[in-house]
Amino acid sequence: MNVKNEEQFLSIRELTAGGMFATLIAVGAFIKITLPTAPVPMHFTLQWFFVLLAGLMLNKRLAGTCLGVYLLAGLVGMPIFAGGGGPSYLLRPTFGYLLGFAAASYIMAWICEWFRTPGFKRLLLISVCGLLVYYSVGMAYYYAVCRFLIFQEVTWRILLVNGFLLTVWADFILCVLAAETAVKLRGAVRYYIEK
């Protein structure tokens, strides 16, 4: 009975690591380049780099919790998203990319748990899987909000160019950098968490 209760809660080490990654993701939102795309400006930020690290170095439960806390903190009003914060952010087409962060981080961590010590190539492949999840969720949400909530005309062609092609190359570079960083730090982070 006691063991079951211990498994349901995060340890102090897990809370510390999760809080650190949530903070890094929030800080990454302020390191940005704004792209003047229509109908809504897009932001290229360093958030994705820290989301990648969370997915590659944390376990799936902690990665999901970390991103969940980040999203909730932003939605209750903390200005930690690239364009601010608050519940109205749900009506922004770009909020889907933040949901994509959470889905990608969880899926990457889940895939990483299949491998004891994944090398650079495997971590890069996992990062690219996360990239595809991130963009898929983001683009679907963007399209749905534009078409059905704010009644802004958007075609899949415009979405493909503005919501994918303009930033995916830079996000792929972040995948490479995150995979290289995770190769060097993953063991130490996992040891700290599981110790």
C-alpha positions as CSV (number, residue, x, y, z in Angstrom):
1,M,0.0,0.0,0.0
2,N,2.8,2.4,0.9
3,V,4.7,1.6,-2.4
4,K,1.6,2.5,-4.4
5,N,1.4,5.9,-2.7
6,E,5.0,6.6,-3.4
7,E,4.5,5.8,-7.1
8,Q,1.6,8.3,-7.4
9,F,3.6,11.3,-6.3
10,L,6.7,13.0,-7.7
11,S,9.8,12.9,-5.6
12,I,11.6,16.1,-4.5
13,R,14.3,15.4,-7.1
14,E,11.6,15.0,-9.8
15,L,9.9,18.1,-8.8
16,T,13.2,20.0,-8.9
17,A,14.1,18.7,-12.3
18,G,10.6,19.3,-13.7
19,G,10.5,22.8,-12.3
20,M,13.9,23.6,-13.8
21,F,12.7,22.4,-17.2
22,A,9.4,24.3,-17.0
23,T,11.4,27.5,-16.1
24,L,13.8,27.0,-19.0
25,I,10.9,26.6,-21.4
26,A,9.4,29.8,-20.0
27,V,12.7,31.6,-20.4
28,G,13.0,30.3,-24.0
29,A,9.7,32.1,-24.9
30,F,11.5,35.4,-24.5
31,I,14.3,34.5,-26.8
32,K,12.3,34.9,-30.0
33,I,12.1,36.1,-33.6
34,T,8.7,37.3,-34.7
35,L,7.7,36.4,-38.2
36,P,5.1,38.8,-39.7
37,T,2.9,36.1,-41.2
38,A,-0.8,36.4,-42.0
39,P,-3.4,36.0,-40.6
40,V,-1.5,35.7,-37.2
41,P,2.3,36.5,-36.6
42,M,4.3,33.4,-35.8
43,H,7.2,33.3,-33.3
44,F,10.4,31.3,-33.6
45,T,11.6,30.8,-30.0
46,L,14.1,28.7,-28.0
47,Q,11.2,27.0,-26.2
48,W,11.4,24.1,-28.6
49,F,15.0,23.4,-27.6
50,F,14.1,23.1,-23.9
51,V,11.0,21.0,-24.8
52,L,13.3,18.7,-26.7
53,L,15.6,18.4,-23.7
54,A,12.7,17.6,-21.4
55,G,11.5,14.9,-23.7
56,L,14.9,13.4,-24.2
57,M,16.1,13.5,-20.6
58,L,13.0,13.1,-18.4
59,N,10.7,10.1,-17.9
60,K,7.3,10.4,-19.6
61,R,5.4,11.1,-16.4
62,L,7.7,14.0,-15.5
63,A,7.9,15.4,-19.0
64,G,4.1,15.5,-19.3
65,T,3.8,17.0,-15.8
66,C,6.5,19.6,-16.6
67,L,4.8,20.8,-19.8
68,G,1.3,20.6,-18.1
69,V,2.5,22.9,-15.3
70,Y,4.0,25.3,-17.9
71,L,0.8,25.5,-19.9
72,L,-1.4,25.9,-16.8
73,A,0.8,28.7,-15.4
74,G,0.6,30.5,-18.7
75,L,-3.2,30.1,-19.0
76,V,-3.8,31.4,-15.5
77,G,-2.2,34.7,-16.5
78,M,1.6,34.4,-16.1
79,P,3.1,36.0,-19.2
80,I,5.4,33.1,-20.0
81,F,4.2,32.4,-23.5
82,A,5.8,34.1,-26.5
83,G,2.8,36.5,-26.8
84,G,1.9,36.9,-23.1
85,G,-0.5,34.6,-21.2
86,G,-4.0,34.3,-19.8
87,P,-7.0,32.2,-20.7
88,S,-7.7,34.1,-23.9
89,Y,-4.6,32.5,-25.3
90,L,-6.8,29.4,-26.0
91,L,-8.4,31.5,-28.8
92,R,-5.1,32.2,-30.5
93,P,-4.4,30.0,-33.4
94,T,-0.8,29.6,-32.3
95,F,-1.8,28.1,-29.0
96,G,-1.8,24.7,-30.7
97,Y,1.9,24.8,-31.0
98,L,2.1,25.0,-27.2
99,L,-0.2,22.0,-27.0
100,G,2.2,20.4,-29.5
101,F,5.1,21.0,-27.1
102,A,3.3,19.0,-24.4
103,A,2.4,16.1,-26.8
104,A,5.8,16.0,-28.3
105,S,7.7,16.0,-25.0
106,Y,5.5,13.2,-23.6
107,I,5.9,11.0,-26.8
108,M,9.7,11.6,-27.0
109,A,10.1,10.6,-23.3
110,W,7.9,7.6,-23.9
111,I,10.0,6.4,-26.9
112,C,13.2,7.1,-24.9
113,E,12.1,4.7,-22.2
114,W,12.3,1.9,-24.7
115,F,16.1,2.3,-24.9
116,R,18.6,2.1,-22.0
117,T,21.2,4.4,-23.4
118,P,20.2,5.9,-26.8
119,G,23.0,7.4,-28.8
120,F,23.0,10.6,-30.9
121,K,21.4,9.1,-34.0
122,R,18.6,7.5,-32.0
123,L,18.0,10.7,-30.0
124,L,17.9,12.7,-33.2
125,L,15.4,10.3,-34.7
126,I,13.3,10.6,-31.6
127,S,13.6,14.4,-31.8
128,V,12.4,14.4,-35.4
129,C,9.4,12.3,-34.3
130,G,8.7,14.9,-31.7
131,L,9.0,17.7,-34.3
132,L,6.4,16.0,-36.4
133,V,4.0,15.6,-33.5
134,Y,4.6,19.3,-32.5
135,Y,3.9,20.6,-35.9
136,S,0.9,18.3,-36.5
137,V,-0.9,19.4,-33.4
138,G,0.0,23.0,-33.9
139,M,-1.1,23.2,-37.5
140,A,-4.4,21.3,-36.8
141,Y,-5.3,23.6,-33.9
142,Y,-4.3,26.7,-35.9
143,Y,-6.5,25.6,-38.8
144,A,-9.5,24.8,-36.5
145,V,-9.3,28.1,-34.6
146,C,-9.0,30.2,-37.7
147,R,-11.9,28.4,-39.5
148,F,-14.3,27.8,-36.7
149,L,-13.7,30.2,-33.9
150,I,-12.3,33.5,-35.3
151,F,-13.7,32.9,-38.8
152,Q,-10.4,33.9,-40.5
153,E,-10.0,32.3,-43.9
154,V,-6.9,30.1,-44.0
155,T,-5.9,27.5,-46.6
156,W,-3.8,24.5,-46.0
157,R,-1.3,25.9,-48.5
158,I,-0.9,29.1,-46.4
159,L,-0.7,27.1,-43.2
160,L,1.9,24.8,-44.7
161,V,4.1,27.8,-45.7
162,N,3.5,30.1,-42.7
163,G,3.0,27.4,-40.0
164,F,5.6,24.9,-41.1
165,L,8.1,25.7,-43.8
166,L,9.2,29.1,-42.4
167,T,10.4,27.6,-39.1
168,V,10.8,23.9,-39.5
169,W,14.4,24.2,-40.7
170,A,15.5,26.2,-37.6
171,D,13.6,23.8,-35.4
172,F,15.4,20.9,-37.0
173,I,18.7,22.5,-36.2
174,L,17.5,22.7,-32.5
175,C,16.7,19.0,-32.8
176,V,20.3,18.3,-33.7
177,L,21.6,20.5,-30.9
178,A,19.3,19.0,-28.4
179,A,20.2,15.4,-29.4
180,E,23.9,16.3,-29.0
181,T,23.3,17.9,-25.6
182,A,21.2,15.0,-24.4
183,V,23.9,12.5,-25.3
184,K,26.2,14.3,-22.9
185,L,23.7,15.2,-20.1
186,R,21.0,12.5,-20.2
187,G,22.8,10.0,-18.0
188,A,23.5,12.6,-15.3
189,V,20.0,14.0,-15.3
190,R,18.4,10.5,-15.2
191,Y,20.8,9.5,-12.4
192,Y,19.8,12.6,-10.4
193,I,16.1,11.9,-10.8
194,E,16.2,8.2,-10.1
195,K,18.8,8.3,-7.3
